[in-house]
Amino acid sequence: MKKLKVLLIGAAFSADLHSDGYSRILDKVDIVGICDKNLDAIKSLADRYGFTGYTAYDNYDDAIKNCDCDVVDICMPNFLHHDVAIKAMNAGHDIICEKPLATTVEDAYDMVKTAKDLGKHIYYAEDWLFAPAFRKAVSIIESGQLGKMLYVRARECHSGSHSPFAQTIKYCGGGCMVHLGVHPVAFMLAMKDNKWSELAAMTSGGGENNIIHQKMEGEDWAGAFMRFDDGTYATLEANYVTVGGMEDILDVYCEKGTIHVDLSFQGPVKVFSIPGLDYTIEKAEVTTGWANVAVDEKYQLGYCGEINHFVDCALAGKDAQVGLRGVDGYETLKVINLIYKASKEGKNIKNTGEEV
């Protein structure tokens, strides 16, 4: 059986999430290269997930040029997604790209156009679409047993990113909406095949206008209201003012029923600890007292499923499912930037279907 040869660009947070997925399917994937300026980080990542026989690179230009791979997996800060992607596709490789696709709509469009022109695939890493709990909710909706979907409320929130790249718009593309709200936005667009009609929004505004994070250029709270072509409404929220661990919540209201999914705090394990545990769930500030403890967090959040899907698609030479293609990452970033525009101008925006 042919194995997919993957070059990982980056060896930090996102690379760890993806590597966990690869480590579970080593029967059909080989990590042939890992690139990071920090060679110790490369060794640590490889040792943690049992990768052997790879070449270590400290420069992504050299890695893309010299590594014999099929797919380049981009696990870099947001502002580098475009540069790495364009170079990788021009070198003949398909790519996997973490969210958001780019920091600007123009760069995202360039990535999608380049992929189309070169006949390459962009696999857009939106983990919500492979979170088992969310997939179960979608299957119930699609069964028709609850009748027509009427209204959706979705949010991702936590207490804030400590990454230096998340503090300035130049490096990240915005605030909590582009970092966290990207998930509910992408999820809803995937549910509705990117067909929406109108949106309105409000944000904390960034900087001194923020609720808590005044030193962050981007907003620390954002909310959007969307109407889709089929008449479904949605409220989409993101914020950096939620303590106690990351919240991933989905509420779906239908004609004959309701679905509620709490992705982060679900699970059968609850622990009481006086001294505290090493880890409970992502972004939990404290681990003392009673705490929900993640059992297989990366799997439950969807990272393993999406990586497995990308590997299967790349081996077959086909696009990913709707919501996980380059064009879906582009449409998601367009909507997020229109959310910023609607908030700044204080008016509703209707979908004209225009490109960049």
Secondary structure, DSSP 8 states (H G I E B T S, - for coil): ---EEEEEE--SHHHHHHHHHHHT-TTTEEEEEEE-S-HHHHHHHHHHHT--S-EEES-HHHHHHH---SEEEE-S-GGGHHHHHHHHHHTT-EEEEESSS-SSHHHHHHHHHHHHHHT--EEEE-GGGG-HHHHHHHHHHHHTTT-SEEEEEEEEE-S----GGGSSHHHHSSSHIIIIIHHHHHHHHHHTTT-EEEEEEEE--SGGGSSS-TT-SS-SEEEEEEEETTS-EEEEEEES---SS-EEEEEEEETTEEEEEETTT-SS-EEEESS--S-SSTT-S---EEEE--SSHHHHTTHHHHHHHHHHHHHHT----TTSBHHHHHHHHHHHHHHHHHHHHTS-EE------
